[in-house]
Amino acid sequence: MAEATRDGPNAEPAAVDVPTIGCDLFDLTAPNIHTGVWPAQTVRPTEPGPYVPLWRRIRQDILDRIDAGILKPGDKLPTTKELAVQYDTSGVTVRKAIEILIEAGTLEGRQGIGVFVAAGSSQRA
């Protein structure tokens, strides 16, 4: 890694090599729930367009994983806290996305146990 340095009072900082971590969450070949690894980046839209709230992007990412077969019926999602860290947002934002998927029947919450992909959850929320 190169260090950022200045040679004079108005000199530009030197380039710093920054390692990349994780992968794009819309890459459905990314590590999945079975390995216990979710990408460590926030959800970003793949094409420019109108603003979409983060909870909707999280919801869509979970739906895309279910449709692609990465998440299967009976699979347990990480905790709200773990998802909030991985999506770089608050637990309230993650919880909103999950609650909408629970209401749609795509996910099912079991008090004290966790949130699971519901049987027959290939339906869209």
C-alpha positions as CSV (number, residue, x, y, z in Angstrom):
1,M,0.0,0.0,0.0
2,A,1.2,3.4,-0.9
3,E,1.0,6.2,1.7
4,A,-0.6,9.5,0.9
5,T,2.2,12.2,1.2
6,R,2.6,15.8,0.4
7,D,5.8,17.3,-1.0
8,G,4.8,20.9,-0.5
9,P,2.1,23.1,1.0
10,N,-0.1,22.9,-2.2
11,A,0.9,19.5,-3.5
12,E,-1.8,16.9,-4.3
13,P,-1.9,13.8,-2.1
14,A,-0.3,10.6,-3.6
15,A,-2.7,7.9,-4.8
16,V,-3.5,5.3,-2.2
17,D,-4.2,1.7,-3.1
18,V,-7.5,0.7,-1.5
19,P,-8.4,-3.0,-1.4
20,T,-11.9,-3.9,-2.6
21,I,-14.0,-5.9,-0.2
22,G,-17.1,-8.0,-1.0
23,C,-18.9,-7.8,-4.3
24,D,-21.9,-6.2,-5.9
25,L,-25.1,-7.4,-4.2
26,F,-26.8,-7.6,-7.6
27,D,-24.3,-10.3,-8.6
28,L,-26.4,-13.3,-7.9
29,T,-23.4,-15.6,-8.0
30,A,-22.1,-13.9,-4.9
31,P,-21.6,-15.8,-1.6
32,N,-24.9,-16.8,-0.2
33,I,-26.8,-17.5,3.0
34,H,-25.6,-21.1,3.0
35,T,-22.0,-20.1,3.5
36,G,-23.0,-17.5,6.1
37,V,-21.4,-14.7,4.0
38,W,-23.3,-11.8,2.7
39,P,-21.5,-9.1,0.7
40,A,-20.3,-6.2,2.8
41,Q,-21.4,-3.4,0.5
42,T,-24.5,-1.4,0.4
43,V,-27.1,-2.1,-2.2
44,R,-26.6,0.1,-5.3
45,P,-28.9,0.2,-8.3
46,T,-27.4,-1.3,-11.5
47,E,-28.6,1.5,-13.8
48,P,-29.0,5.2,-13.2
49,G,-32.6,6.2,-12.7
50,P,-35.0,7.6,-10.1
51,Y,-34.1,7.3,-6.4
52,V,-35.3,4.1,-4.8
53,P,-35.4,3.9,-1.0
54,L,-32.9,1.6,0.5
55,W,-35.5,-0.6,2.2
56,R,-37.0,-1.3,-1.3
57,R,-33.6,-2.1,-2.7
58,I,-33.0,-4.5,0.2
59,R,-36.4,-6.1,-0.3
60,Q,-35.6,-6.5,-4.1
61,D,-32.2,-8.0,-3.3
62,I,-33.8,-10.6,-1.1
63,L,-36.5,-11.4,-3.7
64,D,-33.8,-11.7,-6.4
65,R,-31.9,-14.2,-4.3
66,I,-35.1,-16.2,-3.8
67,D,-35.9,-16.2,-7.5
68,A,-32.4,-17.2,-8.4
69,G,-32.5,-20.1,-6.0
70,I,-29.7,-18.7,-3.8
71,L,-32.2,-18.5,-0.9
72,K,-34.5,-21.6,-0.7
73,P,-37.6,-22.3,1.3
74,G,-36.6,-23.0,4.9
75,D,-33.4,-21.0,4.7
76,K,-32.8,-18.7,7.7
77,L,-31.8,-15.1,7.0
78,P,-29.1,-13.4,9.1
79,T,-30.3,-11.3,12.1
80,T,-31.6,-7.8,11.5
81,K,-28.5,-6.5,13.2
82,E,-26.2,-8.5,10.9
83,L,-28.1,-7.4,7.8
84,A,-28.0,-3.7,9.0
85,V,-24.2,-3.9,9.3
86,Q,-23.8,-5.6,5.9
87,Y,-26.2,-3.2,4.1
88,D,-24.6,-0.3,6.0
89,T,-27.9,1.0,7.3
90,S,-30.1,1.0,10.4
91,G,-32.0,-2.0,11.8
92,V,-35.2,-0.1,11.2
93,T,-34.6,0.1,7.5
94,V,-33.8,-3.7,7.3
95,R,-36.8,-4.5,9.5
96,K,-39.1,-2.5,7.2
97,A,-38.0,-4.6,4.1
98,I,-38.3,-7.8,6.1
99,E,-41.8,-6.9,7.5
100,I,-43.1,-6.3,4.0
101,L,-41.8,-9.6,2.8
102,I,-43.4,-11.3,5.8
103,E,-46.7,-9.6,5.1
104,A,-46.5,-10.8,1.5
105,G,-45.9,-14.4,2.6
106,T,-42.4,-14.5,1.1
107,L,-40.7,-14.8,4.5
108,E,-41.9,-16.0,7.8
109,G,-40.8,-14.8,11.2
110,R,-40.6,-17.1,14.2
111,Q,-40.4,-15.3,17.5
112,G,-37.1,-15.9,19.2
113,I,-35.8,-18.1,16.4
114,G,-35.4,-15.9,13.3
115,V,-36.7,-15.1,9.8
116,F,-37.0,-17.8,7.2
117,V,-37.8,-18.1,3.6
118,A,-41.4,-19.3,3.4
119,A,-42.5,-22.5,1.5
120,G,-43.6,-21.6,-2.0
121,S,-42.0,-18.1,-1.7
122,S,-41.2,-17.7,-5.4
123,Q,-44.1,-15.2,-5.5
124,R,-43.2,-11.6,-5.7
125,A,-43.9,-9.0,-3.0
